[in-house]
């Protein structure tokens, strides 16, 4: 999967699951918390992004993915 | 054929204001109300016990049904937090408290949130195998006994309750089909450690959203039914956010799956019976129940109205 494709997935999953959040490339390095993503939404975003990208994200790995960019990096590293 | 004749429940009088708890844990009140979905938690007070709560549920059942004590041949209790550490088995204590006859089988089942769906199947099968006609399935799991007061993830979630279901030869609902599953490799997600409950919220969340919908779909398929054919979906009331997303992923019409944990919280094996008691008089023709949690264990069953 290319970085572009992964970015598209992560942005789409954030917008789908977090009410009122509009994503753009410049927000990819922000922490999810700063983007207004609460702890439950974070779990859903990571799960949905992993499923959409066809990768398995373990609980331990998921705990470290605290920015959209980190989710993207994880997806393309698989 | 044996099945569910009637049901009653009991909530202890003690209450915890969950929004005040949220303040104490420095947690956003809106998050607690909207995402966890719980404003008030029923809690055992000092005088409450599994036995007294079950006896109170039975007292409520007797206001709905004429239950002859001499006719009760079986008592099953589902709990993981029994009185006296579980010795003796609390179903025997309930037997004594209610003054049931000697010719009455009593045993406990140690399951969590899947316990009601399991328990119904177990008591009906046991009674059928032994020619019994009337039995009582109790649920009562006071998680308040094992909550870590410093752990907001569990303190904001769990409530105490009890229920009793009358199983008889004159049922209103009988079992059509069921499936039972376990993922022991994930058991650390919900466990007791040094007497206190530990929960890995993410692992439980992933389990509820990924495994439970699959089982619900498999049960529907094996019964040759579609979600539209089911009148009522009673899913274990873990938390609002988890439920909403489990419902979506199982392709269940949201209006058929009540979410009612605002005043009760997660009452473990009592959550489905609390819902069932609320809904049974609306006489849905088909009910799908799905319980999931500790184990990890999950169970789904379809019950059909007897006409």
Interface residues (C-beta under 8 A of the other chain):
Chain A: X38 X39 X40 X43 X44 X47 X59 X62 X63
Chain B: X28 X31 X35 X200 X201 X202 X203 X205 X206 X209 X210 X241 X242 X245
